[in-house]
Amino acid sequence: MKENKSGLSRRTFIRNSALGLGALVGGYPLLQGCSSGDKGSSGADVAGSGKAVKSCYLPITDATPIILAHELGFYKEMGIASERPVLIRGWAPMAEAFMAGRFNLTHLLAPIPVYMKYSKGFPVKVVAWDHINGSAITVGKNSGITSYKDLGGKQIAIPYWYSMHNVIIQMIAREYGIETVIQDKNASLSDRQMNLFVMAPPDMPTAMASGAIDGYIVAEPFNAAGEILAEGRIVRFTGDVWKNHPCCVAVMNEKDLEDQVWSHSVIKALVKAELWALNNAEEAAHILSKDGAQYLPLPEKVVKRAMMKYDTETYGANGGTGAIQHPDWQAQRLSYNPYQFESATRHMVEMMKQTKMEGDTAFLQSLDPGTVQRELMYTAGVEAAAAELGGLAQFAGVDPANPFTREEVIAI
């Protein structure tokens, strides 16, 4: 057994990492919210009950459709008022705010609604996937990590226990015979153990740059920020492990789906925003960035890299970082498909059962994946929206002959 190399106490570790990315980007205030009084349209909506879209988001590219649907006026086109999406910094407070009814639309990590519904009994519905892929494993320049086998003996941050990031990093660890542990950072760690802990995404690059952590797995743009601002290295894109996997999803309360005119109009605006982002990635990056409408706390060059840079010269197996092992998949660093495929739900639920997390996870063992698909995934809105907008085949990773069915492809 060996002791952790940093020698930092947990209190010091938390204090240092809590400085967050602000230290790297000139002190930009990551905690700032957006005024809920900033309306994208005025007056009562004509699509339904007069209810405005009140949404929130984490400062990551996963939120692109929710942000763009407001910023580009797509809700307004549907006859619905919308307030500017509110920035919230952590998954737990965002989930709690949604459950408390402060917001009627948000994006959440795909496993969180499973927890909400089947552990807490909350009437949540996944109304669309927000995107596909869009995450990576990034490691520090002095971490000693050049491949998966090097994850043993390392301290790796994840954004939340109920996340695709936690699921995927533990899939990788199992494949390489590395035991996942959840313990204090100062506890001893063997060369065959990987310690996981939760950290807010904006804090990860600074913590990695300071050596407080060895690396992290998280959504963009914090992998691109880790590359550009913290001299980190991406060792694998998650979309190159699980082809076109879901990550964040758009959710509503079941009661809001009772008004199908309103809810389907909101879903159509989201689907339209995904299609627009798919075809206008560079402009989308500008809008989201600190240089555009300031939804994300990073400059355009970082957000553009996060949304667009995916080349084998930089990331390939021969001469690159090895982050792309399957160029034949023709995946993208970040892409879009709104449909909630049953095959992906089934695999996610089965993998969650094998994933270590803090807290009581006993409820997962009795879950039937088919039941989760039927009860949690509301697909009718996406199906209708896609038909009205020209078909699901316009989106990434869709078989035109069978647009609502796919086979999950995983290669660790």
C-alpha positions in Angstrom: 0.0 0.0 0.0 1.2 3.5 -0.6 0.2 6.9 0.8 -1.3 9.6 -1.3 1.4 11.7 -2.8 -0.1 15.1 -2.2 -0.1 15.1 1.6 -3.0 17.6 1.6 -5.6 17.4 4.3 -9.1 17.0 3.1 -9.9 20.5 4.4 -7.0 22.0 2.5 -7.9 20.0 -0.6 -11.5 21.3 -0.5 -10.4 24.9 0.1 -7.9 24.8 -2.7 -10.2 23.2 -5.3 -13.0 25.5 -4.3 -11.1 28.3 -5.8 -12.4 26.9 -9.1 -11.8 27.9 -12.6 -12.1 31.6 -11.7 -8.4 31.6 -10.9 -7.7 30.5 -14.4 -10.0 32.8 -16.3 -9.4 36.1 -14.5 -11.8 35.7 -11.7 -15.0 35.4 -13.8 -17.8 35.0 -11.2 -18.9 31.4 -11.6 -21.5 31.7 -8.9 -23.5 34.4 -10.7 -27.0 33.6 -11.6 -29.0 35.2 -14.4 -31.9 37.5 -13.6 -35.2 35.7 -13.7 -36.7 38.9 -14.8 -34.9 38.8 -18.2 -37.7 37.6 -20.4 -37.2 36.3 -23.9 -40.9 37.1 -24.8 -43.6 39.0 -23.1 -47.2 38.4 -22.2 -49.1 35.2 -21.9 -48.2 32.4 -24.2 -50.8 31.3 -26.8 -49.7 27.7 -26.9 -51.2 26.7 -23.6 -52.0 28.0 -20.1 -50.1 31.2 -20.2 -47.2 29.6 -18.4 -43.6 30.7 -19.2 -40.7 28.4 -19.5 -38.6 28.7 -16.3 -35.4 26.8 -16.8 -32.0 26.4 -15.1 -28.7 25.0 -16.2 -25.2 24.0 -15.1 -22.4 26.0 -17.0 -21.6 23.1 -19.3 -22.2 22.5 -23.0 -24.8 19.8 -22.1 -27.2 22.7 -21.6 -27.0 23.9 -25.2 -30.6 23.1 -26.3 -32.2 24.7 -23.2 -30.1 27.8 -23.6 -30.5 28.1 -27.4 -34.2 27.5 -27.4 -34.5 30.7 -25.3 -31.7 32.7 -26.9 -32.7 32.1 -30.5 -36.4 32.7 -29.8 -37.6 29.2 -30.5 -39.9 29.1 -27.5 -41.3 32.4 -28.7 -41.9 30.9 -32.2 -44.0 28.3 -30.5 -46.0 31.0 -28.8 -44.5 30.5 -25.3 -43.0 33.1 -23.0 -39.6 32.1 -21.6 -37.3 33.6 -19.0 -33.5 33.6 -19.4 -32.2 30.3 -18.1 -30.7 30.6 -14.6 -27.2 29.4 -13.9 -26.8 27.0 -11.0 -23.4 25.7 -10.0 -24.0 22.2 -8.7 -26.2 19.2 -9.6 -27.6 18.7 -6.1 -28.9 22.3 -5.8 -30.3 22.2 -9.3 -32.1 19.0 -8.8 -33.5 20.3 -5.5 -34.7 23.5 -7.1 -36.4 21.6 -9.9 -38.1 19.3 -7.4 -39.2 22.3 -5.3 -41.0 23.7 -8.4 -38.8 26.8 -8.9 -38.2 25.6 -12.5 -40.4 23.7 -14.9 -37.6 22.7 -17.2 -34.0 21.7 -16.7 -31.3 19.4 -17.8 -30.0 16.7 -15.5 -27.4 14.0 -15.8 -29.2 11.0 -17.2 -29.1 8.8 -14.1 -30.4 11.5 -11.8 -34.1 11.2 -12.9 -33.8 7.4 -12.2 -32.9 8.3 -8.6 -35.6 11.0 -8.4 -38.3 8.7 -9.5 -37.4 5.3 -8.0 -35.7 6.4 -4.8 -37.5 9.6 -4.0 -40.9 9.0 -5.8 -40.8 12.3 -7.6 -42.9 12.5 -10.7 -40.2 13.4 -13.2 -40.2 12.7 -16.9 -37.3 12.7 -19.4 -38.8 14.6 -22.3 -35.6 14.5 -24.5 -31.9 13.7 -24.6 -30.1 17.1 -24.5 -27.1 15.9 -26.5 -24.9 12.9 -27.1 -21.2 12.4 -26.1 -19.6 15.7 -24.9 -17.4 14.4 -22.1 -13.9 13.1 -21.6 -11.2 11.9 -19.2 -8.7 14.7 -18.6 -5.5 14.2 -16.6 -2.8 16.5 -15.2 0.6 16.9 -16.9 2.3 15.4 -13.8 -0.2 12.8 -13.0 1.7 9.9 -14.6 -1.5 8.8 -16.4 -0.9 7.9 -20.0 -3.4 5.1 -20.4 -6.2 3.3 -18.5 -3.8 1.1 -16.6 -2.4 4.1 -14.9 -5.6 5.0 -13.2 -4.6 2.7 -10.3 -3.4 4.7 -7.3 -5.0 7.9 -8.6 -7.4 10.5 -7.3 -10.1 11.1 -9.9 -13.0 13.6 -9.7 -16.5 13.0 -11.0 -19.3 15.6 -11.3 -21.9 13.5 -9.4 -22.5 9.9 -8.2 -25.6 9.6 -10.4 -23.8 10.4 -13.6 -22.8 8.8 -16.9 -19.3 9.9 -16.0 -19.3 7.7 -12.9 -20.8 4.8 -14.8 -18.2 5.0 -17.6 -15.1 5.5 -15.5 -16.1 2.5 -13.4 -16.8 0.4 -16.5 -13.2 1.2 -17.6 -11.7 0.4 -14.2 -13.4 -3.0 -14.0 -12.1 -3.9 -17.5 -8.5 -3.1 -16.3 -8.9 -4.9 -12.9 -8.8 -1.6 -10.9 -10.9 -1.4 -7.8 -13.0 1.7 -7.3 -12.9 3.0 -3.8 -14.8 5.9 -2.2 -12.7 7.2 0.7 -10.9 10.2 2.2 -8.2 11.6 0.0 -5.6 11.0 2.7 -6.4 7.4 3.2 -3.9 4.9 1.8 -4.5 3.8 -1.8 -2.9 0.8 -3.5 -1.7 0.7 -7.1 -4.8 -1.3 -8.0 -7.3 1.1 -6.5 -8.8 4.3 -7.9 -10.4 6.8 -5.5 -13.5 8.7 -6.7 -15.1 11.8 -5.2 -17.6 14.4 -6.4 -16.4 17.9 -7.4 -18.2 20.8 -9.1 -17.2 20.8 -12.8 -15.9 24.4 -12.8 -13.5 23.5 -9.9 -11.8 20.6 -11.7 -9.2 22.3 -13.9 -7.8 24.3 -11.1 -7.7 21.3 -8.7 -5.9 19.3 -11.4 -3.4 22.2 -12.2 -2.5 22.5 -8.6 -1.9 18.7 -8.2 -4.8 18.3 -5.7 -6.3 15.7 -8.0 -4.8 13.5 -10.7 -7.6 14.0 -13.2 -11.3 14.0 -13.8 -14.1 12.8 -16.1 -16.6 15.5 -16.9 -18.7 17.3 -19.5 -17.3 20.1 -21.8 -16.1 22.8 -21.8 -14.1 21.8 -18.8 -12.0 19.2 -20.7 -11.1 21.9 -23.2 -10.4 24.2 -20.3 -8.2 21.6 -18.8 -6.2 21.4 -22.0 -5.9 25.1 -22.7 -5.8 26.6 -19.2 -4.3 23.8 -17.1 -1.9 22.0 -19.4 -3.9 18.8 -19.1 -4.2 15.9 -21.5 -7.4 14.2 -22.7 -6.8 10.4 -22.6 -10.2 9.3 -23.8 -13.4 10.8 -25.1 -16.4 9.0 -23.6 -18.1 8.9 -26.9 -15.2 6.8 -28.1 -16.0 4.3 -25.3 -19.8 4.2 -25.6 -20.7 5.3 -29.1 -23.1 8.3 -29.1 -24.0 7.8 -25.5 -26.6 9.9 -23.7 -25.3 12.2 -20.9 -27.7 15.0 -19.9 -31.4 14.9 -20.5 -34.2 17.5 -20.5 -36.8 16.9 -17.8 -40.2 18.1 -16.8 -42.6 17.3 -14.0 -45.4 14.9 -15.0 -48.0 17.5 -14.1 -46.7 19.8 -16.8 -47.1 17.1 -19.4 -50.9 17.1 -18.8 -51.0 20.3 -20.9 -49.8 18.6 -24.1 -50.1 21.7 -26.2 -47.7 23.6 -23.9 -45.4 20.7 -23.2 -45.1 19.5 -26.8 -44.4 23.1 -27.9 -41.6 23.3 -25.4 -40.2 19.9 -26.5 -40.4 21.0 -30.2 -38.4 24.2 -29.3 -35.7 22.0 -27.7 -35.6 19.6 -30.6 -35.3 22.5 -33.0 -32.4 24.0 -30.9 -30.6 20.6 -31.1 -30.9 20.6 -34.8 -29.7 24.1 -35.1 -26.7 23.4 -32.9 -25.9 20.3 -34.9 -25.7 22.4 -38.1 -24.2 25.6 -36.5 -21.6 24.5 -34.0 -19.3 27.5 -34.4 -22.1 30.0 -33.9 -23.5 28.0 -31.0 -20.1 28.1 -29.3 -19.9 31.9 -29.7 -23.4 32.4 -28.2 -22.7 30.2 -25.2 -19.3 31.7 -24.5 -18.1 34.6 -22.3 -17.6 36.5 -25.6 -21.2 36.0 -26.7 -24.3 35.9 -24.5 -22.2 34.8 -21.5 -24.0 31.6 -20.5 -20.6 29.8 -19.9 -17.7 31.4 -17.9 -15.1 30.7 -20.6 -13.9 32.5 -23.7 -15.0 31.5 -27.2 -11.8 29.7 -28.1 -12.3 27.3 -25.3 -16.0 26.6 -25.9 -15.3 26.2 -29.7 -12.6 23.6 -29.0 -15.0 21.9 -26.6 -17.7 21.7 -29.2 -15.7 21.1 -32.4 -12.2 19.8 -32.0 -12.1 16.1 -32.7 -9.2 15.1 -35.0 -6.9 12.1 -35.1 -3.8 14.3 -35.5 -4.4 15.6 -32.0 -6.3 12.7 -30.4 -5.7 9.6 -32.5 -4.0 6.4 -31.4 -1.0 7.0 -33.7 0.8 10.2 -32.7 -2.0 11.7 -30.7 -3.1 11.4 -27.1 -5.1 8.2 -27.8 -8.4 9.8 -26.9 -9.9 8.5 -30.2 -9.5 4.8 -30.7 -12.4 4.3 -33.0 -12.3 6.9 -35.8 -14.5 4.6 -37.9 -17.4 5.3 -35.6 -17.5 8.8 -37.1 -18.6 10.2 -33.7 -18.1 13.8 -32.7 -16.8 15.4 -29.5 -20.3 16.8 -28.9 -23.3 16.1 -31.0 -27.1 15.9 -30.8 -29.9 13.4 -30.9 -33.0 14.1 -28.8 -34.6 10.6 -28.9 -34.5 8.5 -25.8 -33.5 5.1 -27.2 -34.7 2.1 -25.2 -31.4 0.2 -25.8 -29.5 3.0 -24.1 -31.9 3.2 -21.1 -31.6 -0.6 -20.6 -27.8 -0.5 -20.7 -27.6 2.6 -18.4 -29.8 0.9 -15.8 -27.9 -2.3 -15.9 -24.6 -0.4 -15.6 -25.9 1.7 -12.7 -26.5 -1.6 -10.8 -22.8 -2.3 -11.0 -21.6 1.2 -10.2 -20.4 2.2 -6.7 -22.0 5.4 -5.3 -22.3 7.1 -2.0 -25.7 6.6 -0.2 -28.3 3.9 -0.3 -28.5 2.4 -3.8 -30.4 -0.7 -2.9 -33.4 0.5 -5.0 -31.4 0.0 -8.2 -31.2 -3.8 -7.9 -34.9 -4.3 -8.3 -35.3 -2.0 -11.2 -36.4 -3.5 -14.5 -34.9 -1.5 -17.4 -37.9 -2.0 -19.6 -40.1 -0.5 -16.9 -37.8 2.4 -16.6 -38.1 3.1 -20.3 -41.9 3.0 -20.2 -42.4 5.0 -17.0 -39.6 7.5 -17.1 -39.0 8.3 -20.8 -41.6 10.4 -22.4 -40.9 9.9 -26.1 -44.1 11.1 -27.7 -43.0 14.8 -27.7 -39.7 14.1 -29.5 -41.4 11.8 -32.0 -44.0 14.5 -32.8 -41.3 17.3 -32.9 -39.0 15.3 -35.1 -41.8 14.5 -37.6 -42.7 18.2 -37.8 -39.1 19.3 -38.3 -38.2 16.9 -41.1 -37.5 13.6 -39.3 -35.2 12.1 -36.7 -32.8 11.0 -39.4 -31.4 14.5 -39.5 -29.7 14.0 -36.2 -26.5 12.3 -35.3 -26.1 8.5 -35.2 -29.5 7.6 -36.6 -30.2 4.7 -39.0 -32.6 6.2 -41.5 -34.2 2.8 -42.0 -34.9 2.4 -38.3 -34.7 5.9 -36.8 -36.2 5.0 -33.4 -34.1 1.9 -32.8 -30.4 1.5 -32.3 -27.8 -1.0 -31.0 -25.5 0.1 -28.2 -21.8 -0.1 -29.2 -19.2 -0.1 -26.4 -15.5 -0.7 -26.7 -13.4 0.1 -23.7 
